[in-house]
């Protein structure tokens, strides 16, 4: 697994996990799948967990394309999602800053970098248990602490 996601329509939450090595192409392919997934609704919030990310070979062009894809989605659907990035390490923190830097100006108030799942769930306003359950499905084992 490099990057994958799970959707809980009842909680209006999408969880994305970045693990091991992720390329810019991996990130963009997952984003395109997510944005066309009928379970991912406009305005549905997201937690992106990068605690198991070891390496990312994405560059500025990948993040710029990501910003365009998400900006187009917001314009077409008319609702913006809050995105909590769990980024405890230097690599993940750098990637989260690059993501925020290439997002459209209006998105910056909707992106938060957090250290823990609890902080991410609290900021978005979803039950911690729902976030943990989605992460457990993606990891197939207890999520990292």
C-alpha positions as CSV (number, residue, x, y, z in Angstrom):
1,X,0.0,0.0,0.0
2,X,1.4,3.4,-0.9
3,X,-1.7,5.6,-0.8
4,X,-5.3,4.5,-0.3
5,X,-8.6,5.8,1.1
6,X,-11.8,4.7,2.8
7,X,-15.1,6.6,2.9
8,X,-17.7,6.6,5.6
9,X,-20.8,8.4,4.2
10,X,-22.7,8.2,7.5
11,X,-20.0,10.4,9.2
12,X,-19.3,12.3,6.0
13,X,-15.6,11.4,6.4
14,X,-12.9,10.3,4.1
15,X,-9.6,8.9,5.5
16,X,-6.5,8.7,3.3
17,X,-3.4,6.8,4.3
18,X,0.1,7.5,2.9
19,X,2.5,4.7,3.7
20,X,5.9,3.5,2.7
21,X,6.9,5.2,-0.5
22,X,4.5,7.4,-2.4
23,X,5.2,8.9,-5.8
24,X,3.5,12.0,-7.2
25,X,1.8,9.8,-9.8
26,X,0.4,7.6,-6.9
27,X,-0.9,10.6,-5.2
28,X,-2.6,12.0,-8.3
29,X,-4.1,8.7,-9.3
30,X,-5.7,8.2,-5.8
31,X,-7.0,11.8,-5.9
32,X,-8.7,11.2,-9.3
33,X,-10.3,8.0,-8.0
34,X,-11.4,9.7,-4.8
35,X,-12.9,12.8,-6.6
36,X,-15.0,10.5,-8.9
37,X,-16.0,8.1,-6.1
38,X,-19.8,8.6,-5.6
39,X,-19.4,7.9,-1.9
40,X,-17.1,11.0,-1.5
41,X,-19.7,13.8,-1.3
42,X,-19.1,17.5,-1.8
43,X,-18.1,19.1,1.5
44,X,-17.2,15.8,3.0
45,X,-14.2,16.2,5.4
46,X,-11.0,14.3,5.2
47,X,-8.2,13.1,7.4
48,X,-4.9,12.3,5.6
49,X,-2.7,10.2,7.8
50,X,1.1,10.3,6.9
51,X,2.4,8.6,10.0
52,X,3.8,5.6,8.1
53,X,5.1,7.7,5.1
54,X,8.8,6.8,4.6
55,X,9.5,8.6,1.3
56,X,7.6,10.8,-1.2
57,X,8.8,11.4,-4.7
58,X,6.3,14.2,-5.5
59,X,7.5,17.5,-6.8
60,X,6.0,21.0,-7.1
61,X,4.3,20.1,-10.4
62,X,2.4,17.2,-8.7
63,X,1.2,19.4,-5.9
64,X,0.2,22.1,-8.4
65,X,-1.9,19.5,-10.4
66,X,-3.4,18.3,-7.1
67,X,-4.5,21.8,-6.2
68,X,-6.0,22.3,-9.7
69,X,-7.9,18.9,-9.4
70,X,-9.3,19.8,-6.0
71,X,-10.1,23.4,-7.0
72,X,-12.1,22.1,-10.1
73,X,-13.9,19.7,-7.8
74,X,-14.9,22.5,-5.4
75,X,-16.1,24.7,-8.3
76,X,-18.1,21.9,-9.9
77,X,-19.7,20.7,-6.7
78,X,-19.9,24.0,-4.8
79,X,-18.6,22.8,-1.4
80,X,-15.2,22.8,0.2
81,X,-13.9,20.0,2.5
82,X,-11.9,20.5,5.6
83,X,-8.7,18.5,5.4
84,X,-6.7,17.5,8.5
85,X,-3.2,16.3,7.7
86,X,-1.6,14.0,10.4
87,X,2.0,14.8,9.9
88,X,4.3,14.1,12.9
89,X,7.6,13.7,11.1
90,X,9.7,16.2,9.0
91,X,8.9,14.5,5.7
92,X,5.2,14.5,6.3
93,X,5.2,18.0,7.6
94,X,7.1,19.2,4.5
95,X,4.6,17.5,2.3
96,X,1.7,18.9,4.1
97,X,3.1,22.4,3.8
98,X,3.7,21.9,0.1
99,X,0.1,20.7,-0.3
100,X,-1.2,23.8,1.5
101,X,1.1,26.1,-0.5
102,X,-0.3,24.9,-3.8
103,X,-3.9,24.9,-2.8
104,X,-6.0,27.7,-4.0
105,X,-6.1,30.8,-1.7
106,X,-9.6,30.0,-0.4
107,X,-8.5,26.5,0.7
108,X,-5.9,27.6,3.2
109,X,-8.5,28.1,6.0
110,X,-9.7,24.5,5.4
111,X,-6.4,22.8,5.9
112,X,-4.9,21.9,9.3
113,X,-1.7,20.0,10.2
114,X,-2.1,17.9,13.3
115,X,0.1,15.5,15.3
116,X,-2.5,12.9,16.2
117,X,-5.7,11.3,15.0
118,X,-7.5,12.7,18.0
119,X,-6.5,16.2,17.2
120,X,-7.5,15.7,13.5
121,X,-10.9,14.3,14.4
122,X,-11.5,17.0,17.0
123,X,-10.6,19.8,14.5
124,X,-12.9,18.3,11.8
125,X,-15.6,17.6,14.4
126,X,-16.1,13.9,13.8
127,X,-16.1,11.1,16.4
128,X,-12.6,9.9,17.2
129,X,-13.9,6.3,17.0
130,X,-15.1,6.8,13.4
131,X,-11.7,8.0,12.3
132,X,-10.0,5.2,14.1
133,X,-12.3,2.6,12.6
134,X,-11.6,3.8,9.0
135,X,-7.9,3.8,9.7
136,X,-8.0,0.3,11.1
137,X,-9.7,-0.9,7.9
138,X,-7.0,0.7,5.8
139,X,-4.1,-0.5,7.9
140,X,-5.5,-3.9,8.5
141,X,-4.0,-3.7,12.0
142,X,-4.0,-1.2,14.7
143,X,-3.1,2.2,13.4
144,X,0.2,3.7,14.6
145,X,0.2,5.8,17.7
